[in-house]
Amino acid sequence: MENSTHLRKNFKGGLYYMGFKEFIRFLFCHFLYRKTYSIGTENILPEGNPQVIVSDHQNCLVDAIAVMLSFKGPGRKPYFWARADIFAVHKLLEKYLRFLGLMPAFRMDHEGLDDVGKNNASFDESYHLLLHGQSVMIFPEAGHQDKHYLGHFTSGYTTMAFKTAEKGNWEKEIFILPSANHYTNYFGMRRQMCVMFGKPISLKPYYELYKEKPRTAMREVNQVVREAVSSMMLDIQDLDNYDVIDFLRTNYGKSFALLCKKPYSILPEKLEVEKDFVAAIGNLEEEKREEIFGQARQVKQELEENKLEFKSLRKKVSGGATALKIIGMILLLPLWIFSLWPNALLYHIPRKLTERVKDKMLSSSFLLGINAVVTIPLFALISFILVWCFMTIYMALIYLLLMPPLALFCWYYTEWWNSIKQDLRLLRLSKKAKIAKLQALKKNSEKLEDVIWSIFKK
């Protein structure tokens, strides 16, 4: 183990790491997401306790960043296994990723069987870190998806945990910390997310079993950990009906909350209600479940055909109010044009790079990562120099301070236009020729809500 070239001697992040972490926190909590929640952070063990963090994997680098930002204390940082292909881009990038606490994970489905053996260096480094009381995070699904469900767990994390205990002569108590993530939307900006931590699971009670039957011990631990992760997240296992279940929980979760008299105002509360809603749907008799699914598919299809969002059905739209909104947007148009530099580039450069990659789930990672490391510092410097050259250094400093609020305005202005377009579609459908179609759509959505209420009231 000690021959590994990447073993760390200093586990503290240092001033540069702390500064960069706070910069990431600023972008993550105030720009990429409108609201973030860290639940159960009291379950994160103090430094000096070896813990393997195990989480579902839904949003690439963003999952890991949410965990990193949940770790408190000066210079403290968790270490992560990350997809190996990003380390091969450039040697400078590899050094930077290692500085941030990342280790390459070679996957059979991506890098191939021949490269899987290269994981030995990351395993050695993980043993070293854990034996020194550090935290190592791994995503045992070995991939990610754009849906709320928990995939199959590989055995790498249990092997790592038990091998660490063995290398420490069974004197160290190794813990596994279950974690989970939840997102209102995987793509775009100004969404909401929460990261959750469960009770740490000690491997000490399994040490003797592992010595006699290692596979049995790992299998039992994996079952306990997987159940812990699943219990915290929205785990929709009915993949054949995933789209319709997701449509129901997104748009009728509030009705279910009212029926059950449960709070439904903030994301963690919504998550708990929607978990119960999905479970309740799964427990219905097949005939009743299919009745709900059939009507939900009809409403969903009609919304898509009319390019409407579900929330638009509950809006009262008038031509006068919409006209006033359009006038307001026209008046603000010069400010929006002014805000496009450099915000349009900050959004579209990562987006264009994402389009070249088959994995669309990298979009949020690119949006945050590329902007944090490259484009924001670069364009902030360019903007500062340009304003200084044509005006004064004081105006350049003022412009730098205005860049964050201008970025938010630029994004929200675009979102407001999208909202107005929804209003215009509703007004167009409300014309005499199409009013019957709109009324039928609203009636179908209300009928579906009545069905949900009638079934779950019993």
C-alpha positions in Angstrom: 0.0 0.0 0.0 2.8 2.4 0.9 4.2 2.2 -2.7 1.3 4.1 -4.1 2.4 7.4 -5.8 -0.7 9.3 -4.6 -0.8 8.7 -0.9 -1.4 12.0 1.0 0.6 13.2 3.9 -1.4 16.4 4.6 -5.1 15.8 5.0 -6.1 19.4 5.6 -7.3 21.4 2.6 -5.2 24.5 3.4 -6.1 28.2 2.8 -6.4 27.8 -1.0 -8.8 24.9 -0.7 -10.9 26.7 1.9 -11.1 29.8 -0.3 -12.0 27.8 -3.4 -14.6 25.8 -1.3 -16.3 29.1 -0.2 -16.3 30.3 -3.8 -18.0 27.0 -4.9 -20.5 27.4 -2.0 -21.4 30.9 -3.2 -22.0 29.7 -6.8 -23.7 26.5 -5.7 -26.1 28.0 -3.1 -26.8 31.4 -4.6 -26.7 30.9 -8.4 -26.9 27.3 -9.5 -29.6 26.5 -6.9 -32.2 28.8 -5.5 -32.4 26.9 -2.3 -30.3 24.1 -0.8 -30.8 21.9 2.2 -28.4 19.7 4.2 -30.3 17.3 6.4 -28.8 15.1 9.1 -25.3 16.7 9.1 -25.1 15.8 12.8 -24.6 12.2 11.6 -21.3 13.2 9.9 -18.7 11.8 12.3 -15.9 14.1 13.6 -12.5 13.9 12.0 -10.5 11.0 13.2 -13.3 8.5 12.6 -12.9 6.5 9.4 -16.1 6.7 7.4 -17.0 5.5 3.9 -19.8 7.8 2.6 -22.2 5.9 0.3 -24.8 7.7 -1.8 -27.2 7.4 -4.7 -25.9 9.0 -7.8 -28.1 11.3 -9.9 -26.3 14.4 -10.8 -22.6 13.7 -11.5 -20.2 16.1 -9.8 -23.0 18.1 -8.2 -23.8 15.1 -5.9 -20.2 15.2 -4.5 -20.2 19.0 -4.2 -23.3 18.9 -2.1 -21.6 16.5 0.3 -18.3 18.5 0.3 -20.2 21.7 1.3 -21.9 19.8 4.1 -18.5 19.2 5.8 -17.8 21.9 8.4 -14.5 22.8 10.0 -11.5 24.7 8.7 -9.7 22.8 5.9 -11.7 19.6 6.4 -12.6 17.8 3.2 -14.0 14.5 2.2 -12.3 12.5 -0.6 -14.2 11.1 -3.6 -14.0 8.4 -6.2 -14.8 10.0 -9.6 -15.1 8.7 -13.2 -11.6 8.0 -14.5 -12.1 9.6 -18.0 -12.0 13.2 -16.6 -8.5 12.6 -15.3 -7.2 11.8 -18.8 -8.1 15.1 -20.3 -4.9 16.9 -19.2 -2.1 16.4 -16.6 -2.8 19.8 -15.1 -6.5 18.9 -14.7 -5.5 15.6 -13.1 -3.3 17.5 -10.5 -6.1 19.9 -9.8 -8.7 17.1 -9.3 -6.4 15.4 -6.9 -5.9 18.6 -5.0 -9.7 18.8 -4.7 -9.8 15.3 -3.2 -10.8 13.2 -6.2 -9.5 9.7 -7.1 -10.0 8.0 -10.5 -12.5 5.1 -10.6 -12.2 2.8 -13.7 -15.5 1.2 -14.6 -15.9 -2.0 -16.6 -18.8 -0.6 -18.6 -16.8 2.6 -19.6 -13.0 2.1 -19.5 -13.1 -1.7 -20.1 -12.0 -4.8 -18.2 -8.3 -4.2 -18.9 -8.4 -0.9 -17.0 -10.3 -2.1 -13.9 -7.0 -3.2 -12.4 -5.9 0.4 -12.3 -8.3 0.9 -9.4 -5.7 -0.6 -7.1 -4.0 2.7 -6.7 -7.3 4.4 -5.6 -8.0 1.5 -3.3 -4.5 1.9 -1.7 -5.1 5.6 -1.3 -8.5 5.0 0.3 -7.1 2.5 2.8 -4.5 5.1 3.7 -7.0 7.9 4.1 -9.4 5.8 6.2 -6.7 4.5 8.5 -5.8 8.1 9.2 -9.4 8.9 10.2 -10.5 10.6 6.9 -13.8 10.3 4.9 -14.0 8.7 1.5 -17.1 8.9 -0.7 -18.0 6.4 -3.3 -21.1 5.9 -5.5 -21.8 2.2 -5.6 -24.2 2.4 -8.5 -21.1 3.1 -10.6 -23.2 5.4 -12.8 -26.0 7.9 -12.7 -29.5 8.3 -14.2 -31.9 11.2 -14.8 -34.6 9.5 -12.8 -35.4 9.2 -9.1 -34.6 5.5 -8.4 -31.8 3.6 -6.7 -29.8 1.3 -9.0 -27.8 -1.8 -8.3 -24.9 -1.5 -5.8 -21.5 -2.9 -6.7 -19.4 -4.4 -3.9 -16.4 -2.1 -4.2 -17.3 0.0 -1.1 -17.8 -3.0 1.2 -14.5 -4.4 0.0 -12.8 -1.1 0.7 -14.3 -0.8 4.2 -13.5 -4.3 5.3 -10.0 -4.3 3.8 -9.3 -1.1 5.6 -10.3 -2.8 8.9 -8.1 -5.8 8.0 -5.1 -3.6 7.2 -5.5 -1.9 10.6 -5.4 -5.3 12.3 -9.1 -4.9 13.1 -8.3 -2.3 15.7 -10.0 0.6 13.8 -13.8 0.9 13.9 -14.8 1.6 10.3 -18.2 3.3 9.6 -20.4 3.6 6.6 -22.3 6.8 6.3 -25.4 6.5 4.1 -26.3 9.6 2.1 -28.9 10.6 -0.5 -29.7 13.5 -2.8 -32.9 14.9 -4.2 -33.4 17.5 -6.9 -36.5 19.4 -8.1 -34.9 19.4 -11.6 -31.6 18.0 -12.9 -31.1 20.7 -15.6 -31.0 24.5 -15.8 -30.5 26.9 -12.9 -32.3 28.2 -9.9 -33.8 24.9 -8.9 -33.8 23.3 -5.4 -31.9 20.4 -4.0 -31.2 18.7 -0.7 -28.6 16.3 0.5 -29.3 13.9 3.4 -27.2 11.9 5.8 -28.4 8.9 7.8 -27.1 7.2 10.9 -23.5 5.9 10.5 -23.3 2.1 10.4 -20.5 0.5 12.3 -18.8 -2.5 10.6 -17.3 -3.7 13.9 -20.3 -6.1 14.6 -19.5 -7.8 11.2 -15.7 -8.2 11.7 -15.9 -11.8 13.0 -18.4 -12.8 10.3 -16.1 -11.3 7.6 -13.1 -13.3 8.8 -15.1 -16.5 8.4 -17.5 -15.7 5.5 -16.4 -12.4 3.8 -19.0 -12.5 1.0 -21.8 -13.1 3.5 -20.7 -10.2 5.7 -20.4 -7.9 2.7 -23.8 -9.0 1.4 -25.5 -8.3 4.8 -23.8 -4.9 5.1 -24.8 -4.0 1.6 -28.4 -4.8 2.3 -28.5 -2.6 5.4 -26.7 0.3 3.6 -28.9 0.1 0.5 -32.1 0.1 2.6 -30.8 3.2 4.5 -30.0 5.1 1.3 -33.4 4.1 -0.3 -35.3 5.2 2.8 -34.0 8.8 2.5 -34.5 9.3 -1.2 -37.4 9.2 -3.7 -37.0 5.7 -5.0 -39.4 4.9 -7.8 -38.7 1.3 -8.7 -41.6 0.9 -11.1 -39.6 1.9 -14.1 -42.2 0.7 -16.6 -44.6 3.4 -15.2 -42.0 5.9 -14.1 -43.0 8.8 -16.3 -46.7 8.7 -15.2 -45.8 8.2 -11.5 -43.3 11.1 -11.7 -46.0 13.3 -13.3 -48.5 12.4 -10.6 -46.1 13.1 -7.6 -44.9 16.3 -9.2 -48.3 17.8 -9.9 -50.7 16.1 -7.4 -48.3 15.8 -4.4 -49.8 18.9 -2.8 -53.3 17.5 -3.0 -52.1 14.3 -1.3 -50.4 16.4 1.4 -53.7 18.2 2.0 -55.5 14.9 2.2 -53.0 13.5 4.7 -52.7 16.8 6.6 -49.0 17.0 6.1 -46.8 20.1 5.6 -45.8 20.7 2.0 -44.0 24.1 1.9 -40.3 23.4 1.7 -38.4 20.7 -0.3 -37.6 18.3 2.5 -41.3 18.3 3.4 -42.3 17.8 -0.2 -39.9 14.9 -0.5 -41.4 13.1 2.5 -45.0 13.6 1.1 -44.0 12.4 -2.3 -42.3 9.3 -1.0 -45.5 8.5 0.9 -47.5 9.3 -2.3 -45.4 7.0 -4.5 -45.6 4.2 -1.8 -49.4 4.6 -1.6 -49.8 4.3 -5.4 -47.7 1.2 -5.3 -49.9 -0.3 -2.6 -53.1 0.3 -4.5 -55.1 -2.6 -6.1 -54.1 -3.0 -9.7 -57.5 -1.9 -11.0 -57.5 1.4 -9.1 -53.8 2.1 -9.9 -54.5 1.6 -13.7 -57.5 3.9 -13.4 -55.2 6.7 -12.1 -52.5 5.9 -14.6 -54.9 6.0 -17.5 -56.3 9.4 -16.6 -52.8 10.8 -15.8 -51.4 9.7 -19.2 -54.3 11.5 -20.9 -53.8 14.8 -19.0 -50.0 14.5 -19.5 -50.4 13.9 -23.3 -52.8 16.8 -23.7 -50.5 19.2 -21.9 -47.6 18.1 -24.1 -49.7 18.5 -27.3 -50.6 22.1 -26.2 -47.1 22.9 -25.0 -48.5 23.8 -21.6 -47.2 23.3 -18.1 -49.5 21.7 -15.5 -49.4 24.8 -13.3 -50.8 26.9 -16.2 -54.1 25.1 -15.8 -54.6 26.7 -12.4 -53.7 30.2 -13.5 -56.3 32.9 -14.3 -55.0 34.8 -17.3 -56.4 38.0 -18.7 -55.4 39.8 -21.9 -54.9 43.1 -20.0 -52.6 41.7 -17.3 -50.5 39.9 -19.9 -50.2 43.1 -22.0 -48.9 44.9 -18.9 -46.4 42.2 -18.3 -45.2 42.5 -21.9 -44.9 46.3 -21.6 -42.8 45.8 -18.4 -40.5 43.3 -20.1 -40.0 45.8 -23.0 -39.1 48.5 -20.6 -36.5 46.2 -18.9 -35.2 45.0 -22.3 -32.2 47.5 -22.3 -31.1 46.3 -18.9 -31.4 42.6 -20.1 -29.2 43.4 -23.1 -26.7 45.1 -20.8 -26.7 42.0 -18.6 -26.0 39.6 -21.4 -22.2 40.3 -21.1 -20.8 38.0 -20.0 -23.7 36.0 -18.6 -24.9 34.6 -22.0 -21.4 33.2 -22.5 -21.2 31.8 -18.9 -24.4 29.8 -19.6 -23.9 28.8 -23.2 -20.2 27.8 -23.2 -20.8 24.9 -20.8 -24.0 24.1 -22.6 -22.3 23.7 -25.9 -19.6 21.5 -24.4 -22.3 19.3 -22.9 -23.9 18.9 -26.3 -20.7 17.2 -27.5 -20.9 14.7 -24.7 -23.4 11.8 -24.9 -24.1 12.0 -21.1 -26.6 14.9 -20.7 -26.4 14.5 -16.9 -23.1 16.3 -17.1 -24.8 19.6 -17.9 -25.0 20.9 -14.3 -21.5 19.7 -13.5 -20.2 21.5 -16.6 -22.2 24.6 -15.8 -20.7 24.8 -12.3 -17.3 23.4 -12.8 -16.3 25.2 -16.0 -17.6 28.5 -14.7 -15.9 28.1 -11.3 -12.5 27.2 -12.7 -12.3 29.0 -16.0 -15.0 31.2 -17.4 -16.1 33.3 -14.4 -12.5 34.2 -13.4 -11.5 34.8 -17.0 -14.5 37.0 -17.9 -14.4 38.9 -14.6 -10.8 39.8 -15.3 -11.6 40.8 -18.9 -14.6 42.9 -17.8 -12.6 44.6 -15.0 -9.8 45.6 -17.5 -12.2 46.8 -20.1 -14.1 49.0 -17.7 -10.9 50.3 -16.2 -9.5 51.2 -19.6 -12.6 53.1 -20.8 -13.6 54.5 -17.4 -12.0 54.4 -14.0 -10.7 51.7 -11.6 -13.6 52.6 -9.2 -16.2 52.0 -11.9 -14.4 48.7 -12.7 -14.7 47.6 -9.1 -18.4 48.7 -9.0 -19.0 46.6 -12.2 -17.5 43.6 -10.5 -19.8 44.0 -7.6 -22.8 44.3 -9.9 -21.9 41.1 -11.9 -23.7 38.7 -9.5 -27.1 40.6 -9.4 -26.9 41.2 -13.1 -26.4 37.4 -13.6 -29.5 36.7 -11.6 -31.5 39.3 -13.5 -30.4 37.9 -16.8 -31.6 34.4 -15.9 -34.9 35.5 -14.3 -35.7 37.9 -17.3 -35.5 34.8 -19.6 -37.7 32.8 -17.2 -40.3 35.6 -17.1 -40.5 35.6 -20.9 -41.1 31.9 -20.8 -43.9 32.5 -18.2 -45.5 35.1 -20.5 -45.4 32.6 -23.4 -47.4 30.2 -21.3 -49.9 33.0 -20.7 -50.2 33.7 -24.4 -50.8 30.0 -25.2 -53.6 30.0 -22.6 -55.1 33.1 -24.1 -54.9 31.6 -27.6 -56.6 28.4 -26.4 -59.2 30.5 -24.7 -60.5 31.8 -28.0 -63.9 30.5 -29.0 -62.6 28.0 -31.5 -60.4 26.3 -28.9 -62.1 27.1 -25.6 -63.8 23.7 -25.4 -60.4 22.0 -25.7 -58.9 24.0 -22.9 -62.0 23.5 -20.7 -61.8 19.7 -21.3 -58.1 19.7 -20.4 -58.8 21.5 -17.1 -61.8 19.3 -16.4 -59.6 16.1 -17.0 -56.9 17.4 -14.6 -59.6 18.2 -11.9 -61.2 14.8 -12.5 -57.9 13.1 -11.9 -57.5 15.0 -8.7 -61.0 13.9 -7.6 -60.1 10.2 -8.3 -56.9 10.5 -6.3 -58.8 12.0 -3.4 -61.6 9.4 -3.5 -59.2 6.4 -3.6 -56.9 7.6 -0.9 -59.7 8.8 1.4 -60.9 5.2 1.8 
